[in-house]
Each structure stands twice: as structure tokens, then as C-alpha cells.
């Protein structure tokens, strides 16, 4: 338990004890046969007023009724009126109003105490109890009752407000923690996609180009030189992307001048749909037959949408290189239709590695990454084998008209 919690409990116990002592002191002004007993019982009940407010009020009201019934003595006018130690009724009402968890209990408690005060002041003829107090005292008892009730109601309202604020702060803290965890998970997924795109595509192109350069090094030096240039260009792009990803991992925030990914991931060099022809040319140099058609108006796509389209096409070419190999034909189609970018990549599966491939897809992360990119952009994605040989990939991405 915290220090503030212990202090609060000590203050609460002191308040309960103080109320009980007030009731006990009030009993010494009466010399009735049962005054001391009734006062002691009321005081003991008040010690449990926080835990059982409704029960305590019911018992105190019963004891107050007993006091009125036993002290109906004409020679002692003050005895038949509400006694001073009947202040325990007001304390019990305060407890019900302040600590009640239901909306109707405070109003019921106030109404009952008003009725009991009125009955004890003006008398209860049906029960043979007559009052000898001047009716002018009735407004005083009512005013005292209403003052205590309003005080308790105000305290209860403040308590409920404080509890609601504490609960709101607790939920806000939990929500913030959840958002931090989700943001971290999204960032890990973004970095995983970027690493896969860089490593899988670049290495696939570089390995196939290196194999090709080795096979033609002595027979055709010009072709080997072209393959080596492709390897160097691909490697430089891969290193550039890797540097940006590593910088995000180390610093935790991207450079202000770096463009973000389509899904708010780590920064990378700005690419456009024109880059599709670059990766297609590298795929051609690796032995693929690539046909590219881009029917998209100038400025119709945002940088994020162009990045998403480029990465999907790049991953498709990587998969063809890895699973079909040199000699396969690839048909790439991008067109805009009704504010939607449609992407279609189809290969014939007729390469030198058809049916056996050159390695796995890093646990299937390529297809997963393409699907995530399309869905994060608000689009759809589908991929699967064609009838016969080959593979098809289709994606649609909603565009924002500028």
C-alpha cells in the first residue's frame, strides 16, 4: 500500500471514530434509562458506516425510533423529541449518500430522514407517540437535514468525478501502451518487408548475372562486362537501401528529407513507375524476356502509390528469376481504371529452372509482403499458378485523383 493510501485510510478511521465520539458525548446530557445504551449502540454502528452504509442507516433509524417510543414522557418534553445523539441518523445518511454506488439510494436516504425527523418532531399519533416540541423547530431540523444531505451529495459527486478521471487516465495509459506496441510491430513488419525486397531482389539478380558472366567470360567479354556492370549497379542500389534501413534502426527516426514507404515505414530512395523499366532491363540482362506496359497518366499517382506498385512488380520479377530462371517470359501490365491502379504480372514458367527453382522465397515473405503492401494501400491482391505453366499476380490499388 502506498503512503497516500495509508494516509487516506488513517484519515477515514479518524473520521469514523470522531463521529462515534460525538454521539457518545451527546448521550451524557440525558439521564433516561436507555439513553446511554442507545447512544453506545448508535456509536458502534457508525464505526462500520463505510463498509455497510445501508445496513448502518437502517439500524440507526431503528434505534432512533426506539428512543422516540421509550421516551414519550410528558414531564420531559425534550425526551420525546429527537435527542442530540440522534445526530447518528444524519451521520448514517451522510454515509449512504457519500458511499452509495446506486443513483437512487442518496435520494431515498434523504427522503427517509426527512420523514423520520418530521415524525419525531410533530409526533406519531397512530403509534401513541406525541411531541411536545414547538413546530417552529421543524424548519431547523429540516434545514439541518438538507444541509448534511447536500454536503454529502457534493462530496459523493466529487468522489465519482475523481474516480472517473482516474479511470480515464488509466485507460489512456493502457491505450498509449497498446499504440506503442502496435507501432513497434508495424515498424518491424515494414523493416522486414524492406529487407526482403532489398536482399531477395538484389541478390537474385546479382547471382544470376554472376553465373552468366562466369559462363561467357572467355567467349564473350562484352557480355561479361555488361553483366558485371549490372551487378555493380544493383549492389549500389541495395547498399543505399540498406544504409537507410540501418539508420532507422540505429536512430529510431528517419531523415526529414527521406520519403516514407506506402505504409509509413522506413525511408528509402524515391522511386517512380519509371524505375519499373530499370528493373525490367536488369531482368532482361539476367535472361528474362520482359514486356512492360504502363498506361497511367502523368501525376495521377502519389509517391506512396508509385512505391507500392514498383515494389510489387520488383518482387514479381525476383520470383520469376528465382523459380523460373533465364529464358522465362514475363508480361507486366499497369493501367488506371476508374481511379484504381490495376497491376498484372504473368510469366510463362518456361525458364531454365522451371519446376525446380533456385531457392525458397525466404519463408514465403515475398507473397506476404506484396499482399501487405496492397492491403495497406487499401487495395486487393491475388496470386497463384496459371493453367499449364507459369504464375500470375494481380493487384488493385485505389488512387487519389489530384
Secondary structure, 3 states (H helix, E strand, C coil): CCHHHHHHHHHHHHHHHHHHHHHHHHHCCCCCCCHHHHHHHHHHHHCCCCCCHHHHHHHHHHHHHHHHHHCCCCCCHHHHCCCHHHHHHHHHHHHHHHHCCCCCHHHHHHHHHHHHHHHHHHEEHHHCEECCCCHHHHHHHHHHHHHHHHHHHHHHHHHHHHHHHHHHHHHHHHHHHHHHHHHHHHHHHHHHHHHHHHHHHHHHHHHHHHHHHHHHCCCCHHHHHHHHHHHHHHHHHHHHHHHHHHHHHHHCCCCCCCECCCCCCCCECCCCCHHHHHHHHHHHHCCCEEEEEEECCCCCCCHHHHHHHHHHHHHHHHHHHHHCCCCCEEEEEEEECCCEEEEEEEECCCCCCCCCCCCCCHHHHHHHHHHHHHHHCCCEEEEEECCCCCEEEEEEEECCCC
